[in-house]
Amino acid sequence: MRIARANDLIVIEDAAYAFLAEPAPAPLVSRAPERTFWLSSLSKSVAAGLRFGLLVTPQSGQVTMKHTLRVHMASPPGLVAALAAVRGALDVVPLG
């Protein structure tokens, strides 16, 4: 973190697989919350189809990330789209 602070760098911590570490290390965001973006996901630790993510941002990045996430979340998740496609196919094609 000393290097990140000295060079005014942001840190992106992907903690999707952090639950596998025994004992789990302290997250980097706890050492430099003013510059760390912490990401995690339930699809890795709970169920692959959940497509649910978590994001913790520094105060300075909250507005930018809010707008970015709105743009990227405009389409349905893959599992939802696949289920809709199968459901649509079943409605159109007789099964018997």
C-alpha positions, 0 to 999 in steps of 0.5 A, a space after each residue: 500500500 505504501 507504493 500505491 499511496 506514494 504514486 497515487 494509484 488505485 487498488 482493485 481487489 478481486 475477492 471472489 475466491 477469498 473464501 477458499 483461503 484458510 485463514 483468510 487474509 485481511 482484505 486490502 480495502 481494510 489497509 487503504 479504503 481511500 484508494 481500494 475498490 473491493 469486488 466479490 461475488 456470490 456466484 463463486 462461493 454460493 451458486 454459479 447461476 446467482 450472478 450477484 456481485 458486491 462492490 465497495 468503493 472509496 468515497 471518491 469513486 462512488 459516483 463514477 461507479 454508480 453510473 458505470 454499473 447502470 450502463 453495464 447492468 442494462 441487459 439481463 444476466 445470462 441465466 435469466 436470458 437462457 431461461 426466458 429463451 427456453 420458456 419461449 421455445 417451449 411456448 412455440 414448439 409443441 412437446 407432444 
